[in-house]
Amino acid sequence: MAKKVVATLKKQGAGKNVAKVIRMVKSEKSGAYTFQEEIVATEEVKDFLAKK
């Protein structure tokens, strides 16, 4: 399924400079880890990972 998403992003031409970023976030209430996924521009990847 992931191959289809990547293929459609490449076909449109607008998705050439994007990356899917997954960050692990620890919940303060339960202490469990959750995953936060987002598609961001390649220039903004470091900023996204630096946020808490």
C-alpha positions as CSV (number, residue, x, y, z in Angstrom):
1,M,0.0,0.0,0.0
2,A,2.8,2.4,0.7
3,K,4.1,2.0,-2.8
4,K,0.9,3.4,-4.2
5,V,1.0,6.5,-2.0
6,V,4.6,7.2,-3.0
7,A,3.8,6.6,-6.7
8,T,0.8,9.0,-6.6
9,L,2.9,11.7,-4.9
10,K,5.6,11.4,-7.6
11,K,3.1,11.5,-10.5
12,Q,1.6,14.8,-9.4
13,G,4.9,16.6,-9.3
14,A,4.0,18.6,-6.3
15,G,5.1,15.9,-3.9
16,K,8.7,15.7,-4.8
17,N,9.9,17.7,-1.8
18,V,7.9,16.1,0.9
19,A,8.8,13.4,3.5
20,K,6.7,11.4,5.9
21,V,8.0,11.9,9.4
22,I,7.1,9.7,12.4
23,R,8.0,10.8,15.9
24,M,7.5,8.9,19.2
25,V,5.8,11.0,21.9
26,K,5.5,9.9,25.5
27,S,2.1,10.6,27.2
28,E,2.3,12.4,30.5
29,K,-0.8,10.8,31.9
30,S,-0.2,7.1,31.2
31,G,3.5,7.0,30.4
32,A,2.8,5.1,27.2
33,Y,4.4,6.0,23.9
34,T,2.3,7.1,20.9
35,F,3.4,7.8,17.3
36,Q,2.8,11.1,15.6
37,E,2.9,11.0,11.8
38,E,2.9,13.9,9.5
39,I,3.9,14.7,5.9
40,V,6.1,17.8,5.8
41,A,8.3,19.6,3.3
42,T,11.9,18.3,3.3
43,E,13.1,21.7,4.5
44,E,10.9,21.5,7.6
45,V,11.9,18.0,8.8
46,K,14.5,19.2,11.3
47,D,12.0,21.7,12.8
48,F,9.3,19.1,13.1
49,L,11.6,16.7,15.0
50,A,12.9,19.5,17.2
51,K,9.4,20.3,18.5
52,K,8.2,18.6,21.7
